[in-house]
């Protein structure tokens, strides 16, 4: 490992301890993955609470203190800390989630989703990569410092706090209530999250930006009831037709969104950032092969990498209405619906974007139908300055373990807690993930590459060391 000889003794011992106990770490991870903590299913509440209790016990055994399972109106939060570093040492708030997606459809799994199976260096199980395996990395990194010291009396180079939730997969409502009310408990210098992926087993990546979300339900109604298309067609506007015209007016053929004011708050990409993103070794041909699309598409003045992570979007996620069963039914449906999501970039506010969409839809809707827009969900985009000491510490840790400098990317998806920490705690977040793009998260046969699990523990160990050094 690069720079091993220049590390302090505590960090060397922690790395040695992590390597010596890999088999034990794997067995513990299997035990965690066996708990079917499907937070979105009320009938799994007992198992979800059992996962919180299991995690709390694992934290305590690792040497963390003040371990609490905190009840909420939904699934509990798990908190712990260790605050005995040097007086000038920074504090890291580590976030993760122990809830997992449903395993359906079960028949598409090659192995039982809650019976972890190791094959070809991968561990297959629901939650393996999202996010039990990645969260557990940090517990084992801390244990390596505390248990790996002289006679088990080791010390961390930084202070740490853990906050792990059980409702990430269902929106994190109770976490969003807890964070603003517990600023003192959660006070830190930076947040650390491992819930993203790197580009390949050999190429680490740091996600420094995440898009936000505005999700809208569009309801178009016409007559009181479904009508015979022969008797009323041509005289009564069809809500499905009207909805189609509305949708067609939202974007042009090149992907530019037509809603007035939609781009007004978009923070432009600087030349420096475009050069940084251009270093992403993106294989467009392989990307198309994986997703099956015949050709990439979108705003022609931006690269594909920029469009996927640094530009806002608008997409129709579903259209509901009319007769869709087998055979024919000549009907004018009484109503039609659409679900629309908009991925947002820094400085765009979800409620403002919703109002712009609502006003535009009301403006372009024909008087022959009634249109109602409903705001369903929103989360702001987030971006972290990639020059702060914590990001540089993550880059140094990745390079020492993986042997290559990380690339910097902006992720197209959303992790709402990043914006929550930024808004209420004033924290920048380091997104130091260890998953891979083909981990099948949210899908059957979810998996986690075990070499990344082990390297993740070593990277976390080195992150704590490098952050303490760079922030002093």
C-alpha positions as CSV (number, residue, x, y, z in Angstrom):
1,X,0.0,0.0,0.0
2,X,1.3,3.4,-1.0
3,X,2.6,5.6,2.0
4,X,2.1,2.7,4.5
5,X,5.6,3.3,6.0
6,X,4.8,7.0,6.7
7,X,1.5,6.4,8.5
8,X,1.2,6.7,12.3
9,X,1.3,3.4,14.3
10,X,-2.5,3.5,15.1
11,X,-3.4,3.6,11.4
12,X,-1.0,0.8,10.6
13,X,-2.4,-1.4,13.4
14,X,-6.0,-0.6,12.2
15,X,-5.2,-1.7,8.7
16,X,-3.5,-4.9,9.9
17,X,-6.5,-5.7,12.1
18,X,-8.9,-5.2,9.2
19,X,-7.0,-7.6,7.0
20,X,-6.7,-10.2,9.8
21,X,-10.4,-10.4,10.5
22,X,-11.9,-10.4,7.0
23,X,-13.6,-13.8,7.5
24,X,-15.3,-12.6,10.7
25,X,-16.4,-9.4,9.0
26,X,-18.0,-11.4,6.2
27,X,-19.9,-13.7,8.6
28,X,-21.2,-10.6,10.5
29,X,-22.3,-9.0,7.2
30,X,-24.2,-12.2,6.3
31,X,-26.0,-12.1,9.7
32,X,-27.0,-8.5,9.0
33,X,-28.3,-9.3,5.5
34,X,-30.4,-12.2,6.7
35,X,-32.7,-9.8,8.5
36,X,-35.6,-8.9,6.0
37,X,-35.8,-5.3,7.0
38,X,-38.1,-4.2,4.2
39,X,-39.0,-0.8,5.6
40,X,-41.7,-0.1,3.1
41,X,-43.8,-3.1,4.2
42,X,-45.8,-2.6,7.5
43,X,-45.9,-6.4,8.0
44,X,-42.1,-6.4,8.2
45,X,-42.0,-3.9,11.0
46,X,-40.8,-6.4,13.6
47,X,-37.9,-7.6,11.3
48,X,-37.0,-3.9,10.5
49,X,-36.8,-3.1,14.2
50,X,-34.8,-6.3,14.7
51,X,-32.3,-4.9,12.2
52,X,-32.0,-1.7,14.1
53,X,-31.3,-3.6,17.4
54,X,-28.8,-5.8,15.6
55,X,-27.0,-2.8,14.3
56,X,-26.9,-1.1,17.7
57,X,-25.4,-4.2,19.2
58,X,-22.7,-4.3,16.4
59,X,-21.9,-0.7,17.1
60,X,-21.5,-1.3,20.8
61,X,-19.2,-4.3,20.2
62,X,-17.1,-2.2,17.8
63,X,-16.4,0.2,20.7
64,X,-18.8,3.0,19.9
65,X,-20.5,4.7,22.8
66,X,-23.8,6.3,23.6
67,X,-25.6,3.8,21.4
68,X,-29.3,4.5,21.1
69,X,-32.2,3.0,19.2
70,X,-34.4,6.1,18.9
71,X,-38.1,5.4,18.3
72,X,-40.0,7.4,15.7
73,X,-43.5,7.2,14.3
74,X,-42.1,4.8,11.8
75,X,-38.9,2.8,11.9
76,X,-36.3,3.6,14.5
77,X,-33.1,5.6,14.1
78,X,-29.8,4.2,15.4
79,X,-27.3,6.7,16.9
80,X,-23.8,6.2,18.4
81,X,-20.6,8.1,18.8
82,X,-17.0,8.1,19.9
83,X,-15.7,11.5,21.0
84,X,-12.3,11.0,22.5
85,X,-9.9,12.3,19.7
86,X,-7.5,15.1,20.3
87,X,-9.1,18.5,21.2
88,X,-8.5,20.0,17.8
89,X,-9.6,16.9,15.9
90,X,-12.6,17.2,13.5
91,X,-15.9,15.3,13.9
92,X,-17.3,13.1,11.2
93,X,-21.1,12.4,11.0
94,X,-21.6,9.0,9.3
95,X,-25.0,8.3,7.7
96,X,-26.4,5.1,6.4
97,X,-29.6,3.1,6.2
98,X,-30.5,-0.4,7.3
99,X,-33.9,-0.7,5.5
100,X,-34.0,-2.4,2.1
101,X,-36.2,-2.6,-0.9
102,X,-38.8,-5.4,-1.3
103,X,-37.3,-8.5,-3.0
104,X,-40.2,-9.0,-5.5
105,X,-40.4,-10.6,-7.9
106,X,-38.9,-13.5,-6.0
107,X,-38.9,-15.9,-9.0
108,X,-36.2,-13.8,-10.7
109,X,-33.7,-14.4,-7.9
110,X,-31.1,-17.1,-8.5
111,X,-30.6,-17.5,-4.7
112,X,-32.9,-16.6,-1.8
113,X,-32.8,-12.8,-1.3
114,X,-32.3,-13.0,2.5
115,X,-30.0,-16.0,2.5
116,X,-26.7,-14.4,1.6
117,X,-24.8,-16.4,-1.0
118,X,-21.1,-15.9,-2.0
119,X,-20.2,-16.7,-5.6
120,X,-17.3,-15.4,-7.7
121,X,-16.2,-12.8,-5.2
122,X,-19.7,-11.4,-4.9
123,X,-22.2,-11.6,-2.0
124,X,-25.8,-11.9,-3.3
125,X,-28.6,-10.6,-1.0
126,X,-31.1,-7.8,-0.8
127,X,-29.4,-4.9,0.9
128,X,-25.9,-6.2,0.1
129,X,-24.8,-2.9,-1.7
130,X,-27.8,-0.7,-0.8
131,X,-26.9,0.0,1.9
132,X,-26.2,-2.6,4.6
133,X,-22.8,-3.6,3.3
134,X,-21.6,-0.1,2.7
135,X,-22.8,1.2,6.1
136,X,-21.2,-1.8,7.9
137,X,-17.8,-0.8,6.3
138,X,-17.6,2.2,8.6
139,X,-18.4,0.2,11.7
140,X,-15.6,-2.2,10.9
141,X,-13.2,0.6,10.2
142,X,-13.9,2.1,13.6
143,X,-13.6,-1.3,15.2
144,X,-10.2,-1.7,13.6
145,X,-8.9,1.4,15.3
146,X,-10.4,0.7,18.7
147,X,-9.9,-3.0,18.9
148,X,-6.6,-3.0,16.9
149,X,-4.7,-0.8,19.3
150,X,-2.5,-1.9,22.1
151,X,-4.5,-4.4,24.2
152,X,-7.7,-3.2,22.6
153,X,-7.2,0.4,23.8
154,X,-6.8,2.0,20.4
155,X,-7.9,5.5,19.4
156,X,-9.5,7.1,16.4
157,X,-7.7,10.1,14.8
158,X,-11.1,11.9,14.5
159,X,-14.4,12.0,16.5
160,X,-17.2,10.1,14.9
161,X,-21.0,10.1,15.2
162,X,-23.3,7.6,13.5
163,X,-26.9,8.2,12.3
164,X,-28.5,5.2,10.6
165,X,-32.2,5.3,9.5
166,X,-34.7,2.7,8.6
167,X,-36.9,4.6,6.1
168,X,-34.6,5.8,3.4
169,X,-36.3,3.6,0.8
170,X,-39.7,5.2,1.7
171,X,-38.6,8.8,1.7
172,X,-37.0,9.3,5.1
173,X,-39.9,11.3,6.6
174,X,-39.0,10.8,10.2
175,X,-35.3,11.5,9.6
176,X,-36.4,14.8,8.1
177,X,-38.1,15.7,11.3
178,X,-35.3,14.5,13.6
179,X,-32.4,16.3,12.0
180,X,-33.7,19.9,12.4
181,X,-34.6,19.3,16.0
182,X,-31.3,17.7,17.0
183,X,-28.6,20.0,15.7
184,X,-26.5,19.8,18.9
185,X,-26.5,16.0,19.0
186,X,-25.5,15.8,15.3
187,X,-23.0,18.7,15.3
188,X,-20.0,17.8,13.2
189,X,-17.5,19.2,10.7
190,X,-18.4,17.0,7.8
191,X,-20.8,14.2,6.9
192,X,-19.7,10.9,5.3
193,X,-22.0,8.7,3.3
194,X,-21.3,5.4,1.4
195,X,-24.4,4.9,-0.7
196,X,-23.0,5.5,-4.2
197,X,-20.9,3.5,-6.6
198,X,-17.5,3.7,-8.1
199,X,-16.9,3.2,-11.8
200,X,-15.2,-0.2,-11.8
201,X,-13.3,-2.5,-9.4
202,X,-10.1,-0.6,-10.4
203,X,-11.5,3.0,-10.8
204,X,-12.7,4.8,-7.7
205,X,-14.9,7.8,-8.0
206,X,-16.1,10.7,-5.8
207,X,-19.6,11.9,-6.3
208,X,-19.6,15.6,-5.4
209,X,-23.0,16.5,-6.8
210,X,-26.5,15.0,-6.7
211,X,-29.6,16.1,-8.5
212,X,-32.8,17.0,-6.6
213,X,-36.4,16.0,-7.4
214,X,-39.8,17.5,-8.1
215,X,-42.5,14.8,-8.6
216,X,-45.9,15.9,-9.8
217,X,-49.2,14.1,-10.4
218,X,-51.3,15.6,-13.3
219,X,-55.0,14.9,-13.4
220,X,-57.1,15.8,-16.5
221,X,-60.9,15.3,-16.4
222,X,-63.6,15.8,-19.0
223,X,-67.1,14.4,-19.0
224,X,-68.8,13.0,-15.8
225,X,-68.4,9.4,-17.1
226,X,-66.8,7.4,-19.9
227,X,-68.6,8.0,-23.2
228,X,-69.2,6.1,-26.4
229,X,-66.7,7.3,-28.9
230,X,-69.2,7.0,-31.8
231,X,-71.9,9.1,-30.1
232,X,-69.6,11.7,-28.5
233,X,-66.3,11.6,-30.5
234,X,-65.7,14.9,-32.2
235,X,-67.9,16.8,-29.9
236,X,-66.4,16.1,-26.5
237,X,-62.6,16.5,-25.9
238,X,-60.9,13.3,-24.9
239,X,-58.9,13.8,-21.7
240,X,-56.2,11.4,-23.0
241,X,-55.8,13.4,-26.1
242,X,-55.7,16.6,-24.2
243,X,-53.1,15.2,-21.8
244,X,-51.0,14.1,-24.7
245,X,-51.0,17.6,-26.1
246,X,-50.0,19.0,-22.7
247,X,-47.2,16.5,-22.3
248,X,-45.9,17.2,-25.8
249,X,-45.7,20.9,-25.0
250,X,-43.4,20.4,-22.0
251,X,-40.2,19.6,-24.0
252,X,-39.0,20.0,-27.5
253,X,-37.4,17.3,-29.7
254,X,-33.9,18.1,-28.4
255,X,-34.9,17.7,-24.8
256,X,-35.1,21.4,-23.9
257,X,-37.8,22.0,-21.3
258,X,-40.3,24.6,-22.4
259,X,-41.7,25.6,-19.1
260,X,-41.2,29.4,-18.7
261,X,-38.6,30.2,-16.1
262,X,-37.5,26.6,-15.6
263,X,-33.8,27.3,-16.3
264,X,-33.6,30.7,-14.6
265,X,-32.1,29.4,-11.4
266,X,-29.8,26.7,-13.0
267,X,-26.2,27.3,-11.9
268,X,-24.1,27.2,-15.0
269,X,-21.3,24.8,-15.4
270,X,-17.9,26.5,-15.2
271,X,-15.1,25.8,-17.6
272,X,-13.1,24.2,-14.7
273,X,-16.0,21.9,-13.8
274,X,-16.6,20.9,-17.4
275,X,-12.9,20.0,-17.7
276,X,-13.2,18.0,-14.4
277,X,-16.2,16.0,-15.7
278,X,-14.5,15.5,-19.1
279,X,-11.9,13.3,-17.2
280,X,-14.7,10.7,-16.5
281,X,-13.7,7.7,-18.6
282,X,-17.2,7.2,-19.9
283,X,-17.8,4.5,-22.5
284,X,-20.9,5.5,-24.3
285,X,-21.0,2.4,-26.5
286,X,-20.9,0.1,-23.4
287,X,-23.5,2.3,-21.7
288,X,-25.8,2.0,-24.7
289,X,-25.2,-1.8,-24.8
290,X,-26.2,-2.1,-21.2
291,X,-29.4,0.0,-21.4
292,X,-30.5,-1.2,-24.9
293,X,-31.2,2.2,-26.3
294,X,-30.3,2.6,-30.0
295,X,-28.7,6.0,-29.6
296,X,-28.1,8.6,-26.8
297,X,-30.3,11.6,-26.8
298,X,-30.6,15.0,-25.1
299,X,-29.5,18.7,-25.2
300,X,-26.9,18.8,-28.0
301,X,-24.8,21.6,-26.4
302,X,-23.9,19.4,-23.5
303,X,-21.9,16.2,-23.3
304,X,-23.6,13.0,-22.3
305,X,-21.8,12.9,-18.9
306,X,-23.0,16.5,-18.3
307,X,-26.6,15.6,-19.3
308,X,-26.6,12.6,-17.0
309,X,-25.6,14.4,-13.8
310,X,-25.3,18.2,-14.2
311,X,-28.4,19.2,-16.2
312,X,-32.1,19.2,-15.1
313,X,-34.6,16.9,-16.7
314,X,-38.3,16.3,-17.1
315,X,-39.7,12.8,-17.7
316,X,-43.2,11.3,-17.9
317,X,-43.0,8.2,-15.6
318,X,-46.5,6.9,-16.3
319,X,-49.7,7.7,-18.1
320,X,-53.0,6.3,-16.8
321,X,-56.4,6.3,-18.5
322,X,-58.7,4.7,-20.9
323,X,-59.2,1.0,-21.8
324,X,-56.0,-1.1,-21.7
325,X,-57.3,-4.6,-21.4
326,X,-57.4,-7.1,-24.3
327,X,-59.7,-6.5,-27.2
328,X,-61.5,-3.3,-28.2
329,X,-63.6,-0.8,-26.3
330,X,-64.5,2.4,-28.1
331,X,-64.6,4.8,-25.2
332,X,-63.8,8.4,-24.4
333,X,-62.4,8.1,-20.9
334,X,-63.7,10.5,-18.3
335,X,-60.2,11.2,-17.0
336,X,-56.5,10.7,-17.6
337,X,-53.5,11.0,-15.4
338,X,-49.7,11.4,-15.7
339,X,-46.9,11.1,-13.3
340,X,-44.0,13.5,-14.0
341,X,-40.6,13.7,-12.4
342,X,-38.1,16.5,-12.8
343,X,-34.5,16.0,-11.7
344,X,-33.2,19.3,-10.5
345,X,-29.7,20.9,-10.2
346,X,-28.2,23.3,-7.6
347,X,-30.2,26.5,-7.0
348,X,-33.5,25.1,-8.4
349,X,-36.1,24.9,-5.7
350,X,-38.7,22.0,-5.9
351,X,-41.7,24.1,-4.9
352,X,-40.8,26.9,-7.3
353,X,-40.4,24.4,-10.1
354,X,-43.7,22.9,-9.3
355,X,-45.4,26.3,-9.4
356,X,-43.8,27.0,-12.8
357,X,-45.1,23.7,-14.1
358,X,-48.6,24.2,-12.7
359,X,-48.9,27.7,-14.1
360,X,-47.7,26.6,-17.5
361,X,-50.0,23.6,-17.7
362,X,-53.0,25.7,-16.7
363,X,-52.0,28.2,-19.4
364,X,-51.7,25.6,-22.2
365,X,-54.6,23.3,-21.2
366,X,-57.7,23.6,-23.5
367,X,-60.9,25.0,-21.9
368,X,-62.6,21.7,-22.9
369,X,-61.0,19.8,-20.0
370,X,-60.2,20.5,-16.3
371,X,-56.6,20.1,-15.2
372,X,-55.3,19.7,-11.6
373,X,-51.6,19.4,-10.6
374,X,-50.6,17.8,-7.3
375,X,-47.1,18.2,-5.7
376,X,-46.1,14.7,-4.5
377,X,-42.5,14.9,-3.5
378,X,-39.5,17.3,-3.6
379,X,-35.9,17.4,-2.6
380,X,-33.3,20.0,-3.5
381,X,-30.1,19.2,-5.4
382,X,-26.8,19.3,-3.5
383,X,-23.2,20.0,-4.4
384,X,-20.0,19.8,-2.4
385,X,-16.9,21.9,-3.0
386,X,-14.4,19.2,-4.2
387,X,-11.5,21.2,-2.9
388,X,-12.4,20.9,0.8
389,X,-10.0,18.9,3.1
390,X,-12.5,16.1,3.6
391,X,-12.9,15.5,-0.2
392,X,-9.1,15.6,-0.6
393,X,-8.8,13.1,2.3
394,X,-11.2,10.8,0.5
395,X,-9.2,11.1,-2.7
396,X,-6.0,10.3,-0.9
397,X,-7.5,7.3,0.8
398,X,-9.0,5.9,-2.4
399,X,-5.7,6.3,-4.3
400,X,-3.7,4.5,-1.6
401,X,-6.1,1.5,-1.5
402,X,-7.1,1.2,-5.1
403,X,-3.8,2.4,-6.6
404,X,-5.5,5.0,-8.8
405,X,-6.7,8.6,-8.4
406,X,-10.5,8.8,-8.2
407,X,-12.4,10.7,-10.9
408,X,-15.0,13.3,-9.9
409,X,-18.6,12.8,-11.0
410,X,-22.1,14.3,-10.5
411,X,-24.7,11.7,-9.9
412,X,-28.1,11.9,-11.7
413,X,-30.0,10.4,-8.8
414,X,-30.9,11.9,-5.4
415,X,-29.9,11.3,-1.8
416,X,-32.2,13.7,0.1
417,X,-30.3,13.5,3.3
418,X,-27.3,15.3,1.7
419,X,-29.5,18.4,1.3
420,X,-31.0,17.9,4.7
421,X,-27.5,18.0,6.3
422,X,-26.5,21.0,4.2
423,X,-29.7,23.0,5.1
424,X,-30.1,22.2,8.8
425,X,-26.6,21.3,10.0
426,X,-24.5,23.3,7.6
427,X,-22.5,20.2,6.6
428,X,-20.8,19.4,3.4
429,X,-21.0,15.7,2.6
430,X,-18.3,13.3,1.3
431,X,-19.9,10.6,-0.8
432,X,-17.4,7.8,-0.7
433,X,-19.1,4.8,-2.2
434,X,-17.9,1.3,-2.9
435,X,-20.7,-0.2,-5.0
436,X,-20.4,-1.0,-8.7
437,X,-22.8,0.1,-11.5
438,X,-24.0,-3.5,-12.0
439,X,-24.8,-4.3,-8.4
440,X,-28.5,-4.7,-9.3
441,X,-29.7,-2.5,-6.5
442,X,-33.5,-2.4,-6.2
443,X,-33.6,-5.4,-8.6
444,X,-33.4,-9.2,-8.2
445,X,-30.0,-10.6,-7.6
446,X,-28.6,-7.6,-5.8
447,X,-24.9,-8.1,-5.0
448,X,-21.8,-6.5,-3.5
449,X,-18.3,-7.1,-4.7
450,X,-16.5,-8.5,-1.7
451,X,-13.0,-7.1,-2.6
452,X,-14.7,-3.7,-2.5
453,X,-16.2,-4.5,0.9
454,X,-12.7,-5.2,2.3
455,X,-11.0,-2.3,0.4
456,X,-13.8,-0.1,1.6
457,X,-12.9,-0.8,5.3
458,X,-9.3,0.1,4.5
459,X,-10.3,3.2,2.6
460,X,-12.5,4.3,5.6
461,X,-9.6,3.7,7.9
462,X,-7.3,5.9,5.8
463,X,-10.0,8.5,5.3
464,X,-10.1,9.1,9.1
465,X,-6.3,9.4,9.2
466,X,-6.0,11.7,6.1
467,X,-8.9,13.9,7.3
468,X,-7.3,14.4,10.7
469,X,-4.0,15.3,9.0
470,X,-5.4,17.6,6.3
471,X,-7.8,19.5,8.6
472,X,-5.2,20.3,11.3
